[in-house]
């Protein structure tokens, strides 16, 4: 239980990758604070399961980020995981979607980090982990805002890592490819119908087309990497971007 006595805030943690990271950190004794939206009863169950507090702040607003950090209190581990996506050609990309994606996927990480770092530096220990994406290293058509935000996130993390390098605080990114989450699973039936393809063909030829292993990462695998980055073994790992994309960005 090497994280006993540490408080961890994980944004976007009511499902999927964020929830898996919260469970991994809790498993090593961390006090976890959940953030995100969803069914109130399901969130209440998660709070019981993880003995956690939930704060459903709107992180597309600076004020929401500040409210989240104030309600959470000092954090030893900050995991910026909240994100959203929209797909459209650049000429048709709705400006309000651009603004929202940049705000949530990138700017919220700036606000939470700027408010978390002073306490971490004072304590001489801290971990900042951002869920980036294979799209932090490569691009895909029709995802202008998401790709821009994820590229920006890696630059932000590198900068933070350099600024806190001698303070006992580290900052790193984890960049998954496709991860088996309810969000991905729920896309499959519509794609099967739209393309008149079998489930297996949709998975291998559409969703995992650019992922050479042709397998999804599991949320628990991302949680395990986050746990490693919080460990003593990773105390000199900072400013890094860990690809967990089945070889996507090796191509």
C-alpha positions as CSV (number, residue, x, y, z in Angstrom):
1,X,0.0,0.0,0.0
2,X,2.7,2.4,-1.1
3,X,0.2,5.3,-1.7
4,X,-1.3,5.3,1.8
5,X,-1.8,8.8,3.0
6,X,-1.8,10.2,-0.6
7,X,-4.8,12.0,-2.1
8,X,-5.4,11.4,-5.8
9,X,-7.8,13.5,-7.9
10,X,-8.8,11.8,-11.2
11,X,-10.9,13.8,-13.6
12,X,-13.3,12.0,-15.9
13,X,-13.3,9.1,-13.5
14,X,-16.9,7.9,-13.3
15,X,-16.3,5.3,-16.1
16,X,-13.7,3.9,-18.5
17,X,-10.0,4.8,-18.2
18,X,-10.4,7.3,-15.4
19,X,-12.3,4.8,-13.3
20,X,-9.7,2.1,-13.9
21,X,-7.0,4.5,-12.8
22,X,-9.0,5.4,-9.7
23,X,-9.3,1.7,-8.8
24,X,-5.6,1.1,-9.3
25,X,-4.6,4.0,-7.1
26,X,-7.1,3.0,-4.4
27,X,-5.8,-0.5,-4.5
28,X,-2.5,0.8,-3.2
29,X,-4.0,2.9,-0.5
30,X,-4.6,6.3,-2.0
31,X,-7.6,8.4,-1.1
32,X,-9.3,9.0,-4.4
33,X,-11.5,11.9,-5.5
34,X,-13.8,11.2,-8.5
35,X,-14.9,13.7,-11.0
36,X,-17.2,13.4,-14.0
37,X,-20.8,13.0,-15.0
38,X,-23.2,10.0,-15.3
39,X,-26.0,8.2,-13.6
40,X,-26.3,9.5,-10.0
41,X,-27.1,6.0,-8.6
42,X,-24.1,4.5,-10.3
43,X,-21.8,7.3,-9.1
44,X,-23.1,6.8,-5.6
45,X,-22.2,3.1,-5.8
46,X,-18.7,4.0,-7.0
47,X,-18.2,6.3,-4.1
48,X,-19.1,3.5,-1.7
49,X,-16.9,1.0,-3.5
50,X,-13.9,3.3,-3.4
51,X,-14.7,5.2,-0.2
52,X,-14.4,8.2,-2.4
53,X,-15.8,11.7,-2.7
54,X,-17.3,12.8,-6.0
55,X,-17.2,16.3,-7.4
56,X,-19.1,16.8,-10.7
57,X,-17.5,20.1,-11.7
58,X,-17.8,21.4,-15.3
59,X,-14.2,21.5,-16.4
60,X,-14.9,23.3,-19.7
61,X,-15.0,26.5,-17.5
62,X,-12.1,28.0,-15.6
63,X,-14.4,28.5,-12.6
64,X,-15.4,24.9,-12.7
65,X,-11.7,23.8,-12.5
66,X,-11.1,26.2,-9.6
67,X,-14.2,24.9,-7.8
68,X,-13.0,21.3,-8.3
69,X,-9.6,22.0,-6.9
70,X,-11.0,24.0,-3.9
71,X,-13.5,21.3,-3.0
72,X,-10.8,18.6,-3.3
73,X,-8.2,20.3,-1.3
74,X,-4.5,19.6,-1.6
75,X,-3.6,16.7,-3.9
76,X,-0.5,14.5,-4.1
77,X,-1.6,12.9,-7.4
78,X,-3.4,14.7,-10.2
79,X,-4.6,12.6,-13.1
80,X,-6.0,14.8,-15.9
81,X,-8.2,12.3,-17.8
82,X,-11.4,14.1,-18.7
83,X,-12.0,14.5,-22.4
84,X,-14.4,14.7,-25.3
85,X,-14.4,14.2,-29.1
86,X,-16.2,15.6,-32.2
87,X,-15.5,14.5,-35.8
88,X,-16.0,16.8,-38.7
89,X,-14.1,18.3,-41.7
90,X,-12.3,21.5,-40.8
91,X,-14.6,23.7,-42.9
92,X,-17.7,22.2,-41.1
93,X,-16.2,22.0,-37.6
94,X,-18.5,23.8,-35.3
95,X,-16.6,26.6,-33.4
96,X,-18.4,25.8,-30.2
97,X,-17.2,22.2,-30.4
98,X,-13.6,23.4,-31.0
99,X,-13.9,25.7,-27.9
100,X,-15.3,22.9,-25.7
101,X,-12.8,20.3,-26.7
102,X,-9.8,22.6,-26.2
103,X,-11.2,23.7,-22.9
104,X,-11.8,20.2,-21.5
105,X,-9.0,18.2,-23.1
106,X,-6.2,20.8,-22.7
107,X,-7.1,24.0,-20.8
108,X,-8.5,22.1,-17.8
109,X,-5.2,20.3,-17.4
110,X,-3.5,23.7,-17.2
111,X,-5.9,25.0,-14.5
112,X,-5.7,21.9,-12.3
113,X,-2.0,21.6,-12.6
114,X,-1.3,25.3,-11.8
115,X,-3.4,24.9,-8.6
116,X,-1.9,21.5,-7.6
117,X,1.8,22.2,-8.1
118,X,2.3,24.6,-5.1
119,X,1.3,22.0,-2.6
120,X,3.3,19.2,-4.3
121,X,6.4,21.4,-4.3
122,X,5.9,22.3,-0.7
123,X,5.7,18.6,0.2
124,X,8.6,17.6,-2.0
125,X,6.5,14.9,-3.7
126,X,3.8,14.9,-6.4
127,X,2.6,13.1,-9.5
128,X,0.9,14.7,-12.5
129,X,-0.4,12.2,-15.1
130,X,-2.3,13.2,-18.2
131,X,-4.2,10.8,-20.4
132,X,-3.2,11.9,-23.9
133,X,-3.7,9.6,-26.9
134,X,-2.1,8.2,-29.9
135,X,-3.4,11.4,-31.4
136,X,-0.8,13.3,-29.3
137,X,1.8,11.8,-31.6
138,X,0.0,11.5,-34.9
139,X,-3.1,12.8,-36.6
140,X,-6.3,11.6,-38.2
141,X,-8.6,13.4,-40.5
142,X,-11.7,15.2,-39.2
143,X,-10.4,15.4,-35.6
144,X,-8.8,18.9,-35.7
145,X,-9.7,19.9,-32.1
146,X,-8.9,16.6,-30.5
147,X,-5.6,16.2,-32.2
148,X,-4.6,19.8,-31.5
149,X,-5.6,19.4,-27.8
150,X,-3.7,16.2,-27.3
151,X,-0.5,17.6,-29.1
152,X,-0.8,20.6,-26.8
153,X,-1.2,18.4,-23.7
154,X,2.1,16.7,-24.3
155,X,3.8,20.1,-24.6
156,X,2.2,21.3,-21.4
157,X,3.3,18.2,-19.6
158,X,6.9,18.5,-20.8
159,X,7.0,22.1,-19.7
160,X,5.7,21.3,-16.2
161,X,8.2,18.5,-15.9
162,X,11.1,20.9,-16.6
163,X,9.7,23.5,-14.2
164,X,9.4,21.1,-11.3
165,X,12.3,18.8,-12.1
166,X,14.2,19.4,-8.8
167,X,11.2,19.4,-6.5
168,X,10.3,15.7,-6.3
169,X,7.3,16.2,-8.6
170,X,7.0,14.4,-11.9
171,X,4.7,15.0,-14.9
172,X,4.0,12.4,-17.6
173,X,1.5,11.5,-20.3
174,X,0.0,8.1,-21.1
175,X,-1.1,7.8,-24.7
176,X,-3.5,4.9,-25.4
177,X,-4.7,3.9,-28.7
178,X,-8.2,2.3,-28.7
179,X,-9.2,1.1,-25.2
180,X,-12.1,-1.2,-24.6
181,X,-14.6,1.1,-22.9
182,X,-18.4,1.4,-23.0
183,X,-18.0,4.4,-25.2
184,X,-16.1,2.4,-27.9
185,X,-18.3,-0.7,-27.5
186,X,-21.5,1.3,-28.0
187,X,-20.2,2.6,-31.4
188,X,-20.0,-0.9,-32.9
189,X,-23.7,-1.7,-33.7
190,X,-24.2,1.6,-35.5
191,X,-21.0,1.1,-37.5
192,X,-22.1,-2.5,-38.4
193,X,-25.4,-1.2,-39.7
194,X,-23.9,1.8,-41.6
195,X,-21.2,-0.3,-43.3
196,X,-23.1,-3.6,-43.6
197,X,-20.2,-5.4,-41.8
198,X,-19.9,-8.1,-39.1
199,X,-18.9,-7.2,-35.6
200,X,-15.5,-8.8,-36.0
201,X,-14.8,-7.0,-39.3
202,X,-15.9,-3.6,-37.8
203,X,-13.5,-4.1,-34.9
204,X,-10.5,-5.3,-37.0
205,X,-11.0,-3.3,-40.2
206,X,-12.5,-0.1,-39.0
207,X,-11.8,0.6,-35.3
208,X,-8.5,-1.2,-35.0
209,X,-7.4,-0.5,-38.6
210,X,-4.3,1.5,-37.5
211,X,-3.6,-0.6,-34.4
212,X,-1.2,-3.3,-35.6
213,X,-1.9,-5.7,-32.7
214,X,-5.6,-5.7,-33.6
215,X,-6.5,-5.8,-29.9
216,X,-7.9,-3.2,-27.6
217,X,-6.0,-2.1,-24.6
218,X,-8.0,-2.7,-21.4
219,X,-8.7,0.2,-19.0
220,X,-6.9,-1.8,-16.3
221,X,-3.7,-1.7,-18.3
222,X,-3.8,2.1,-18.3
223,X,-4.4,2.0,-14.6
224,X,-1.3,-0.2,-14.1
225,X,0.8,2.3,-16.0
226,X,-0.5,5.2,-13.9
227,X,0.3,3.2,-10.8
228,X,3.8,2.6,-12.0
229,X,4.3,6.3,-12.6
230,X,3.3,6.9,-9.0
231,X,5.8,4.4,-7.7
232,X,9.3,4.9,-6.3
233,X,10.7,3.1,-9.4
234,X,9.4,6.0,-11.5
235,X,10.8,8.9,-9.4
236,X,13.2,9.8,-12.2
237,X,10.6,9.4,-15.0
238,X,9.3,12.8,-16.0
239,X,8.4,14.6,-19.2
240,X,7.7,11.3,-20.9
241,X,4.8,10.2,-23.1
242,X,4.1,6.5,-22.9
243,X,2.5,5.0,-25.9
244,X,0.1,2.2,-25.2
245,X,-1.4,2.0,-28.7
246,X,-0.6,-1.5,-30.0
247,X,2.1,-0.2,-32.3
248,X,-0.1,2.5,-33.9
249,X,2.5,5.3,-33.7
250,X,5.4,3.0,-34.5
251,X,4.3,3.0,-38.1
